[in-house]
Amino acid sequence: MTKVIQVINNQPIIVMTSCPNLELAKDIAKILVEKKLVACAQLTRNVESIYEWQGQIESSTEVVLSLKTFRLHWETIQTQIIKMHPYKIPEMIAVDMVNISEKYEAWMREVVNMTSDKEC
């Protein structure tokens, strides 16, 4: 792995997805933590989403799942979410952690598998 790719893959990120219910959000979170793909998963209940779907304005109450991980696992996490998610187009957004405490990042590196593993 070249140094540039290694630096990019080591970037801490937050992956966000919305789930139709708490049970699914917990299931996704538990699998990703158990597989050491994420350090922490936070679930925010009762988020009201308003969006256009198939030409209609829709509204639904969802659970937002925020996953603390590294860019290295972005593709694997997407694959796992798609496998489990009932939405035709599930939300999957990754945001770089621009500022993160040294201790929190060190803890993340301790609990997340920092080798490339494409299997889910």
MOFEN-V39127 format. One record per pair of residues at least 6 apart in sequence whose ideal C-beta (glycine too) atoms are under 8 Angstrom apart, sorted by sequence separation. I is the first residue (numbers start at 1). J is the second residue. If there is no record, write none. Layout:
[[I;J] [I;J]]
This chain:
[[19;25] [32;38] [33;39] [51;57] [52;58] [33;40] [50;57] [51;58] [1;9] [33;41] [50;58] [69;77] [82;90] [97;105] [19;28] [29;38] [32;41] [50;59] [81;90] [49;59] [67;77] [17;28] [30;41] [48;59] [49;60] [81;92] [29;41] [48;60] [49;61] [28;41] [48;61] [49;62] [29;43] [47;61] [48;62] [78;92] [46;61] [47;62] [77;92] [47;63] [26;43] [46;63] [47;64] [25;43] [45;63] [44;63] [43;63] [44;64] [74;94] [22;43] [43;64] [43;65] [44;66] [15;38] [22;45] [42;65] [43;66] [71;94] [41;65] [42;66] [41;66] [71;96] [41;67] [42;68] [40;67] [41;68] [40;68] [18;47] [38;67] [39;68] [68;97] [38;68] [39;69] [18;49] [38;69] [37;69] [32;67] [38;73] [29;65] [37;73] [28;65] [32;69] [83;120] [25;63] [29;67] [70;108] [24;63] [37;76] [38;77] [69;108] [73;112] [20;60] [25;65] [37;77] [68;108] [73;113] [80;120] [22;63] [76;117] [79;120] [20;62] [21;63] [70;112] [72;114] [76;118] [19;62] [20;63] [37;80] [69;112] [75;118] [76;119] [18;62] [19;63] [70;114] [72;116] [73;117] [76;120] [18;63] [19;64] [32;77] [35;80] [18;64] [19;65] [17;64] [18;65] [16;64] [17;65] [32;80] [16;65] [31;80] [16;66] [17;67] [15;66] [16;67] [14;66] [15;67] [28;80] [14;67] [28;81] [31;84] [14;68] [15;69] [14;69] [12;68] [13;69] [28;84] [12;69] [13;70] [27;84] [28;85] [12;70] [13;71] [11;70] [12;71] [15;74] [10;70] [11;71] [24;84] [9;70] [10;71] [13;74] [24;85] [9;71] [10;72] [15;77] [24;86] [8;71] [9;72] [17;81] [19;85] [20;86] [20;87] [17;85] [39;107] [40;108] [39;108] [18;90] [39;111] [17;90] [18;91] [39;112] [17;91] [38;112] [16;91] [17;92] [36;111] [37;112] [16;92] [17;93] [36;112] [37;113] [15;92] [16;93] [36;113] [15;93] [16;94] [35;113] [15;94] [16;95] [14;94] [37;117] [13;94] [14;95] [13;95] [13;96] [14;97] [12;96] [13;97] [11;96] [12;97] [35;120] [11;97] [12;100] [12;105] [12;108] [10;114] [9;116] [1;116]]
